[in-house]
Every structure is written in structure tokens, then in C-alpha cells.
Amino acid sequence: MTQKIIILDFGSQTTQLIGRRVRELDTFCEILPYNKFPYDDPAVIGVILSGSPFSVYDENSFKLEFDRLRGHYPILGICYGAQLMAQTFGGKVEPSGTREYGRANLEHVDAGNPLFKGFDQHSQVWMSHGDTITALPEDFECVASTKEVKYAAYQAKGEKLWGVQFHPEVFHSLQGSLLLRNFVVDICGGKQDWSPASFVDTTVAELKAQLGNDRVILGLSGGVDSSVAAVLLNKAIGKNLTCIFVDHGMLRKNEFHDVLRDYESLGLNVIGVDASEKFFSELAGVTEPEKKRKIIGKGFIDVFEAEAKKITDAKWLAQGTIYPDRIESMNITGKVIKSHHNVGGLPEKMHLSLCEPLKWLFKDEVRRVGRQMQMPEHLISRHPFPGPGLAVRILGDITPEKVRVLQEADDIFIRGLREWTCEDGETLYNKVWQAGVILLPIQSVGVMGDERTYEKAVALRAVTSTDAMTADWAHLPYEFMAKVSNEIINKVKGVNRVCYDISSKPPATIEWE
């Protein structure tokens, strides 16, 4: 039985980050709404309570019945979770004089406390709260303080129950990973047996048992998630897997043929469908971003369904859904906030059962699993790419000519990132989370040779990130930018100006549409 940590989500923006940090400790964890604790699951070895946008005194704030948790499992409350426990058990939480947000240093740490084993006395932590604990419950003791926050961390005496008002899951808490390791491994007794190798072995065995001799259809996108899902399924059921790869005409340059070649070299049974004419026809004259997405989404479903119906004995539809997709598709009040199924209602419509072999993995874990299965690195390290493809990187209406221009510019930019090696031996491509070119709906005056030109402008976009929840613009070398700009203007007919987007997320998003 695989051990697991349960993370109860009170609505924090960093709940997923807590999950990733626990997984980095080779320990399985599950993120659940605060009121959905699996009391009958014998695999649970500990509980973490997340932060929240609420104050514990807000009328609509989320509460928790602690009777069945306290004394039964080790508990770690983070920020709101710590304040909720303090208030529930008889302490006092009050608004801070000033909002405590940003870096702080622990002025006092109880080095003998199991949660802070190995901590430095002045370790940097990250605060983000408007309330603060001003009095601890009876029989609770302070185990860490900062200059401004007296009860930065506490423990219930003689119990495996802790609260910390800072966020150990964020990178700015420099020893946050150590704190989580102390809790998960030492306090909860985690065996650290969750690894890519164990996941592959376990999942292949489960897929064999689940699917038997049934035929499975998988929609491939060319991205990391669907590619890894396909290889996992191929290991389990081989020829009983049929993959369908649809080209809507807005993939990157040569991507349709390159990806098909990659898939075939992996031994996958792949059907490639060039449906570009259909999509260009349906998108003609459309400029509104959301309408573009809906047309492409519906068109993909139509093409996929038509091809899938030719496979008359299929019983399963497989998808590369990953854990963040599932978390984002349901908020803690139970309302859907994001649909992640890239084939909409196809499973029900086609009377197929759904198979999601990656549904418990975060993106970085998907890549680790791909490497464990010795997939080609260029497939594993691929940047995220939007489902609608270049359609959402062309501002305004879409034409085959605009797609050609953008494909050429994008190819120069991405190829340049792959070829540019930094002093540490890494390529720029591997240092960037996501990159692409945006075709702007404007023309600019230029001079090329002895002639004035009036041609299109493009914007380059490259960001660094760890999880895409936030992103900073990539500080690419000037020499690289000059080289790429010059090559685009010289080689891409129709472009005479190159700009660079230096917006971070937030307030901007990674994609422009």
C-alpha cells in the first residue's frame, strides 16, 4: 500500500506548490477540499492544512471538524491552517497592524523541535497574511519567532500537531523543504517510496489489469503529457492502442511530420490527420480570441470523432490529463472553474470509458516518468504549447499566409534558443519555461535595401517559471536577441520589426490571447 499525505485545501494559491514539495520528497500526496478528508483510507500517514484567502473570522471562511483528525494523524497547519487551529483550540487570532507580506528571518528557533531539526537560527522565511496569532491555546508552545511575528510556529505539547504562519512551500523560505521533510519523513514516517520507476511499474501493471484485451484510443497533441501517456499505454497494451494526431493547420513549422516521425520511432500505432483546410475555412474572418478557441475545440472533436468511429471495437478513450488539471477543474466549493478535457464530452458521446494514466502526476513528474522510460529528450523537455496552437498567437483574423509568417519567425526563435549554449553548458531553451512569437495586428514602416517597407511586426515572448502559476520574463542575452531579430527580419518575408515582451505574470498572462 502506497503511503500518502493528505493536503486539505482552503483555497490557497500555493496549495499545488505544497503538493509538489511533498512529491519531491518521493512521497505520494493527494490534494482534497478541506471538507473531503478520507477517514477510511488506511494509507494516510499525515495531514497538511493549506493557507486561504479568507480570515478565520470571515463569515464565509472555511472551518474544519478537528475531532477526527487531532490525535489520529500528525498535522501541520500552514498560514490560515495554523491560525484556524489556534483559534479553534482556544487561542487568539487578530488583524495584523500592517499586512505581513514578504521575506522575514526567524529570530528564534527551537533547534530541539522535530519540525525544525537542522534549521539555522536566522533562516529566511516567506510571510503572506493579514492576520496573526496573538495568543496560543493552553498547552501549546512557541517553537519559532520572527522580529514581527511572536508565534511564527507552535506545537501542541506532547502531540504531533504544529502550525507555522509562514509558507515553507515557496522558494523564498530557504529551508522550507527541510521543514516539510522533517514533517513528512521523520514525523509522519514517510518511506519515500514514490518514484518514477515505481510509478511506471505500478501503472503499467494497473493498466494491464484495467484494460485487459480492450482496444484504446488516445488523442495525441504532440505535447509532453499525451506523449508520456501514449508510451505508458503502449508498454501495457501494445498494439491494442491506437493514437490519433490531428493537424489543425496551426502547429509549429514541420511539427506535424516531425511529431509523427517521433511517435512512429517509439513504436506507437499513430493515425495522422491533416484537417488544416477545414479549420482555416471555419476560422475565416474570426478575430475574437474565445471564439477562435471554441471553433478549434469543436473542430478537433469533430475530426477526432470521425476518425475514432472507424475503430469500431474501441472501449476506452485515453487522455494525458495530469493532476493540476484535475485540481483546477474543481474548486473547494465543488464548482467547476476550468474544463480540462481536451475532447469535451467524447467519452459519453461515443460510449467509451475514460482512462487517464497520468492523473496523479505534476508536470515535472511527467517528465521524470518520460525519462525513466528512456523517451527522447526533445520530446520530454518540450515547452508547453497552447491547444489552439498559433491561432492564439495571431492577434486578429487567421489566414494561411499569416500562419506561414508566424511559423517561420517562431522556427527561427525556438531553433535559436535550442542552439544557444550558456556558460554553464545549458541551452537557453532549457532555461526557459515557455517561448513563442506573436504576430501583431499592425504594420510598421521600415527600410530594406533602398526601399521603404510597410510590413508586419512580431513580438517575442519567453518566460521563466516553475509551475506557470507565476512567470517572469526571461532575461535573454542581448547578443542572442540581436541575432534572432536580424535573422527573422532577413529571412521571414513580411516582417520588418521585432519586439520583446517584458511583462511578467501577473499582471500579464503567458499567452497574449
C-alpha positions in Angstrom: 0.0 0.0 0.0 1.4 3.4 -1.0 1.6 5.8 1.8 0.1 9.2 1.3 0.0 12.7 2.8 -3.4 14.4 2.6 -3.3 18.2 1.9 -6.6 19.8 2.8 -7.2 22.8 0.5 -8.7 26.0 2.0 -8.3 27.9 -1.3 -4.7 29.0 -1.2 -2.9 29.8 -4.5 0.1 27.8 -3.3 -1.7 24.6 -2.4 -0.4 22.9 -5.5 3.1 24.0 -4.6 2.7 22.2 -1.2 1.8 19.1 -3.2 4.8 19.4 -5.4 7.2 19.9 -2.5 5.8 16.7 -0.9 6.2 14.7 -4.1 9.8 16.0 -4.4 10.3 14.0 -1.1 9.4 10.9 -3.1 6.1 10.7 -1.1 2.7 10.4 -2.6 0.2 13.1 -1.6 -3.4 14.0 -2.5 -4.9 17.4 -2.5 -8.6 17.5 -1.4 -11.2 20.1 -0.5 -11.0 21.0 3.2 -14.2 19.0 3.9 -13.4 15.8 2.0 -10.9 14.0 4.2 -10.8 10.3 3.5 -11.2 9.0 7.1 -11.5 5.4 5.9 -8.2 5.4 3.9 -5.6 3.4 5.8 -2.7 4.7 3.6 -2.9 8.2 5.1 0.1 9.0 7.3 -0.2 12.7 7.9 -2.3 15.9 7.2 -1.3 19.3 5.9 -3.7 22.3 6.1 -3.2 24.9 3.4 -3.4 28.7 3.5 -6.5 30.5 2.4 -7.6 33.9 1.0 -10.0 34.2 4.0 -9.5 35.4 7.5 -10.5 32.9 10.2 -13.1 35.5 11.3 -14.7 35.9 7.9 -18.4 35.0 7.9 -17.9 32.6 5.0 -14.5 31.3 6.0 -13.9 27.5 5.8 -14.0 25.6 9.1 -12.8 22.1 9.9 -14.1 19.4 12.4 -10.8 18.5 14.2 -12.2 15.8 16.4 -11.5 13.0 13.9 -8.0 14.4 13.0 -6.3 15.6 16.2 -4.6 12.8 17.9 -5.2 10.4 15.0 -2.7 11.9 12.5 0.3 14.2 12.6 -1.0 17.6 11.5 0.9 20.6 10.0 -1.1 23.8 9.6 0.3 26.5 7.2 -0.7 30.1 7.5 -4.6 30.0 7.6 -4.3 26.4 8.7 -2.2 27.4 11.6 -4.5 30.3 12.5 -7.6 28.1 12.2 -6.1 25.5 14.7 -5.0 28.2 17.1 -8.5 29.8 17.1 -10.3 26.5 17.3 -8.4 25.2 20.2 -8.7 28.4 22.3 -6.0 30.8 21.1 -6.5 34.3 19.7 -6.1 35.5 16.1 -6.3 39.2 15.3 -5.6 41.5 12.3 -2.0 42.5 12.0 -1.1 46.2 12.4 0.3 46.0 9.0 -0.1 43.2 6.4 2.9 40.8 6.8 4.0 40.0 3.3 7.4 39.1 2.1 10.7 37.9 3.4 11.4 37.6 7.2 14.0 35.9 9.3 13.5 33.6 12.2 14.9 35.4 15.2 14.3 32.4 17.5 14.1 28.7 16.5 13.8 25.8 19.0 16.5 23.7 17.4 15.4 20.7 19.5 11.9 20.6 18.0 11.5 17.8 15.5 9.9 20.2 12.9 12.9 22.5 12.9 15.7 19.9 13.1 18.7 21.2 11.2 17.4 24.8 10.9 19.6 27.9 11.1 18.8 30.4 13.8 18.2 33.2 11.3 16.7 31.2 8.5 14.7 33.2 5.9 11.0 32.5 5.6 8.1 34.0 3.5 5.2 35.6 5.2 1.8 36.3 3.5 -1.0 37.1 5.9 -3.2 39.9 7.1 -4.0 38.3 10.5 -1.6 37.0 13.1 -1.8 34.7 16.2 -1.6 36.9 19.3 -2.2 34.2 21.9 -1.6 30.4 21.8 -4.1 27.9 23.2 -3.4 26.3 26.6 -0.7 23.6 26.4 0.7 25.0 23.2 4.2 26.3 23.0 6.0 28.7 20.6 8.8 27.0 18.7 9.8 29.8 16.3 9.5 33.6 16.1 10.5 36.5 13.8 11.1 40.1 14.8 7.5 41.0 13.9 5.7 37.7 14.5 6.0 36.2 18.0 4.2 32.9 17.2 5.7 32.2 13.8 5.4 28.5 14.7 3.9 26.5 17.5 3.4 22.9 18.7 0.7 21.4 20.9 2.8 20.0 23.8 3.2 16.2 23.6 1.3 16.0 20.4 2.2 15.7 16.7 0.4 18.9 15.9 2.2 22.0 14.5 1.3 25.3 12.9 3.5 27.8 11.0 2.4 31.2 10.0 5.0 31.4 7.1 4.9 29.4 3.8 7.5 26.6 3.7 6.4 25.6 0.3 7.6 28.7 -1.5 11.2 29.1 -2.7 11.7 32.2 -0.6 11.5 30.1 2.6 15.1 28.9 2.2 14.8 25.9 4.5 11.1 25.2 3.7 11.9 22.0 2.0 13.8 20.8 5.1 10.8 21.7 7.3 8.5 19.7 5.1 11.0 16.8 5.0 11.1 16.8 8.8 7.3 16.6 8.9 6.7 14.1 6.1 9.7 11.7 6.6 10.6 12.0 10.3 7.4 12.9 12.0 4.9 11.0 9.7 7.2 8.1 9.0 7.2 8.5 5.2 9.2 5.7 3.5 9.9 7.8 0.4 8.9 5.1 -2.0 7.2 7.2 -4.6 9.5 7.4 -7.6 9.3 7.5 -11.4 10.5 3.8 -11.6 7.9 2.6 -9.1 5.2 4.7 -10.8 6.0 3.1 -14.2 6.0 -0.4 -12.9 2.8 0.1 -10.8 0.9 2.0 -13.5 1.8 -0.5 -16.3 0.5 -3.3 -14.1 -2.7 -1.4 -13.2 -3.3 -0.6 -16.9 -2.9 -4.2 -17.9 -5.5 -5.2 -15.2 -7.8 -2.3 -16.1 -7.8 -2.6 -19.9 -7.2 -6.3 -20.4 -7.5 -7.1 -24.1 -9.7 -4.0 -24.9 -8.8 -1.5 -27.6 -8.0 2.0 -26.5 -8.0 5.3 -28.5 -5.7 8.2 -27.5 -5.8 11.7 -28.8 -2.2 12.9 -29.2 -1.3 16.6 -29.2 2.5 16.4 -29.6 3.0 17.7 -26.1 4.7 16.0 -23.1 1.6 14.8 -21.3 -0.1 12.9 -24.1 3.3 11.6 -25.4 4.2 10.1 -22.0 0.6 8.7 -21.6 0.9 7.0 -25.0 4.3 5.4 -24.2 2.9 4.1 -20.8 -0.2 2.7 -22.5 2.0 1.1 -25.3 4.0 -0.6 -22.6 0.9 -2.0 -21.1 -1.3 -3.0 -24.1 0.9 -2.6 -27.2 -1.0 -3.0 -30.5 -4.3 -2.5 -28.7 -3.6 1.2 -28.5 -4.5 3.5 -31.5 -3.3 7.1 -31.4 -4.9 9.9 -33.4 -2.9 13.1 -34.1 -4.9 15.9 -35.7 -3.2 18.8 -37.5 -5.5 21.9 -37.4 -3.0 23.8 -39.5 -1.7 25.9 -36.7 1.1 23.8 -35.4 4.7 24.9 -35.5 6.7 24.6 -38.7 7.1 21.0 -39.8 5.6 19.9 -36.5 3.0 17.5 -37.9 5.5 15.5 -39.8 8.3 15.7 -37.2 6.0 14.5 -34.4 4.5 11.7 -36.4 8.1 10.5 -37.1 8.9 10.7 -33.4 5.8 8.7 -32.5 6.5 6.0 -35.1 10.1 5.7 -33.8 8.6 5.0 -30.4 6.7 2.1 -31.8 3.3 3.7 -31.5 0.4 3.0 -33.8 -0.5 6.5 -34.9 -3.0 7.9 -37.4 -2.1 11.4 -38.6 -5.0 13.6 -39.9 -4.3 16.8 -41.8 -7.5 18.8 -41.3 -6.0 22.2 -41.8 -8.3 23.2 -44.7 -11.4 22.6 -42.5 -10.0 24.8 -39.7 -8.9 27.6 -41.9 -12.3 27.7 -43.5 -14.2 27.8 -40.2 -11.8 30.4 -38.7 -12.0 32.8 -41.7 -12.7 36.4 -40.5 -12.9 35.4 -36.8 -10.9 37.8 -34.5 -12.4 37.3 -31.0 -10.0 35.1 -29.0 -12.5 33.0 -27.2 -14.5 32.3 -30.4 -11.2 31.1 -32.0 -10.7 28.7 -29.1 -14.3 27.3 -29.3 -14.1 26.8 -33.1 -10.8 24.9 -32.8 -12.1 22.9 -29.8 -15.3 21.9 -31.6 -13.4 21.2 -34.9 -10.9 19.0 -33.1 -13.8 17.0 -31.5 -15.5 16.6 -34.9 -12.3 15.4 -36.7 -11.3 13.2 -33.8 -14.8 11.6 -33.5 -14.9 10.9 -37.3 -11.5 9.1 -37.1 -12.3 7.3 -33.8 -15.6 5.9 -35.2 -13.6 4.0 -37.8 -12.2 1.9 -34.9 -15.4 0.0 -34.2 -14.1 -2.2 -31.3 -12.7 0.6 -29.1 -13.9 0.6 -25.5 -11.7 3.2 -23.9 -10.6 6.8 -24.6 -7.3 7.7 -23.0 -6.1 11.2 -22.2 -2.9 12.9 -20.9 -4.8 14.6 -18.1 -2.4 15.5 -15.2 -3.0 16.3 -11.6 -3.1 20.1 -11.8 -5.8 19.8 -14.5 -7.9 17.8 -12.1 -7.3 20.2 -9.2 -8.1 23.2 -11.3 -11.3 21.7 -12.7 -12.9 21.7 -9.2 -12.5 24.4 -6.6 -13.0 23.7 -2.9 -16.7 24.7 -3.0 -17.3 22.0 -5.6 -17.9 24.3 -8.5 -16.2 23.6 -11.8 -13.9 26.6 -12.7 -11.9 25.1 -15.6 -12.6 22.3 -18.0 -9.5 20.2 -18.7 -10.8 17.5 -21.0 -9.5 18.4 -24.4 -12.0 16.1 -26.1 -15.0 17.6 -24.3 -17.9 15.1 -23.8 -16.5 12.5 -26.2 -16.3 9.6 -23.7 -20.0 9.7 -23.0 -21.0 10.6 -26.6 -19.0 7.7 -28.0 -19.9 5.3 -25.1 -16.3 5.0 -24.2 -14.8 4.6 -20.7 -12.1 7.1 -19.7 -8.5 6.2 -19.0 -6.1 8.8 -17.5 -2.8 7.1 -16.6 -1.1 10.4 -15.6 -4.0 11.7 -13.4 -1.9 11.8 -10.2 1.3 13.4 -11.7 2.5 17.0 -11.7 4.2 18.3 -14.9 7.8 17.8 -13.6 6.9 14.2 -12.5 5.5 13.5 -16.0 8.9 14.5 -17.4 10.7 12.3 -14.9 8.5 9.4 -15.9 9.2 10.0 -19.5 13.0 9.9 -18.8 12.6 6.8 -16.8 11.0 5.2 -19.9 14.0 6.5 -21.9 11.9 8.6 -24.2 13.8 11.1 -26.5 14.8 14.2 -24.5 13.5 16.6 -27.2 10.0 15.2 -26.5 10.4 15.3 -22.7 11.8 18.8 -22.5 9.3 20.4 -24.9 7.9 23.7 -23.8 4.1 23.9 -23.2 2.2 24.8 -26.3 -1.5 26.0 -26.4 -4.1 23.6 -27.7 -5.3 26.1 -30.3 -1.7 26.5 -31.4 -0.6 29.5 -33.3 -4.2 30.6 -33.6 -4.0 32.4 -30.2 -0.6 33.9 -31.2 -2.0 35.6 -34.2 -3.9 38.7 -33.0 -6.8 39.3 -35.3 -8.1 37.1 -38.1 -6.3 34.0 -39.2 -5.1 33.2 -42.8 -2.8 30.6 -44.1 -0.3 33.3 -45.1 -0.3 34.7 -41.5 0.3 31.2 -40.2 3.2 30.8 -42.6 4.8 34.1 -41.5 4.4 33.2 -37.8 5.7 29.6 -38.3 8.9 30.9 -40.0 9.5 33.5 -37.3 8.7 31.0 -34.5 11.1 28.4 -36.0 14.0 30.9 -36.0 13.3 31.9 -32.4 12.9 28.4 -31.0 15.8 26.9 -33.0 17.9 29.8 -31.8 17.0 29.0 -28.1 18.0 25.4 -28.7 21.3 26.2 -30.3 22.5 28.9 -27.9 24.6 27.4 -25.1 25.2 29.3 -21.9 28.4 29.4 -19.8 27.1 26.5 -17.6 26.6 24.3 -20.6 22.8 24.6 -20.6 20.9 25.8 -23.6 18.6 28.8 -23.4 15.8 26.6 -24.4 16.2 24.5 -21.2 16.4 27.6 -19.1 13.1 29.0 -20.4 9.7 27.6 -19.3 7.8 28.6 -22.5 8.6 30.7 -25.5 7.0 31.7 -28.8 6.4 34.5 -31.2 3.2 36.6 -31.5 2.1 38.1 -34.8 0.8 41.6 -34.1 -2.2 43.1 -36.0 -0.1 46.2 -37.0 2.3 47.1 -39.8 5.3 49.3 -39.4 7.4 51.4 -41.7 10.9 50.1 -42.4 13.8 50.4 -44.8 15.2 47.3 -46.5 17.8 47.9 -49.2 16.9 51.1 -51.0 13.1 50.7 -50.5 10.7 51.7 -47.8 8.6 48.8 -46.5 5.3 48.6 -44.7 5.2 45.2 -43.2 4.2 43.3 -40.0 5.7 43.4 -36.5 6.2 40.4 -34.3 6.7 40.2 -30.6 9.0 37.5 -29.0 7.8 36.1 -25.7 9.9 34.0 -23.3 9.3 33.4 -19.6 10.8 31.5 -16.7 8.6 29.7 -14.2 8.4 26.6 -12.0 4.7 25.9 -12.4 3.1 28.6 -14.7 1.1 30.0 -11.8 3.5 32.9 -11.9 6.1 33.7 -14.5 8.9 36.3 -15.1 10.1 37.4 -18.5 13.3 35.7 -19.4 16.4 37.9 -19.4 17.8 36.6 -22.6 21.3 37.8 -23.7 21.4 41.0 -25.9 23.7 39.2 -28.3 21.1 36.4 -28.7 18.2 38.9 -29.2 20.2 40.8 -31.8 21.0 37.6 -33.7 17.4 36.3 -33.7 15.9 39.7 -34.6 18.3 40.1 -37.5 17.6 36.6 -38.8 13.8 37.0 -38.6 13.8 40.3 -40.4 16.2 39.0 -43.1 14.6 35.6 -43.7 10.8 36.0 -43.0 9.1 37.7 -45.8 6.5 40.1 -44.5 8.2 41.1 -41.2 10.3 44.2 -40.7 10.2 44.8 -36.9 10.8 42.6 -33.9 9.9 43.5 -30.3 10.4 41.7 -27.0 7.6 41.3 -24.3 9.0 42.1 -20.9 5.7 41.6 -19.0 5.6 39.2 -16.0 2.6 37.1 -14.8 0.8 38.7 -13.1 -0.3 41.1 -14.3 0.1 39.8 -17.8 -0.5 36.2 -18.9 2.0 34.0 -20.6 0.0 33.9 -23.8 -1.4 37.1 -25.3 -4.9 35.6 -26.0 
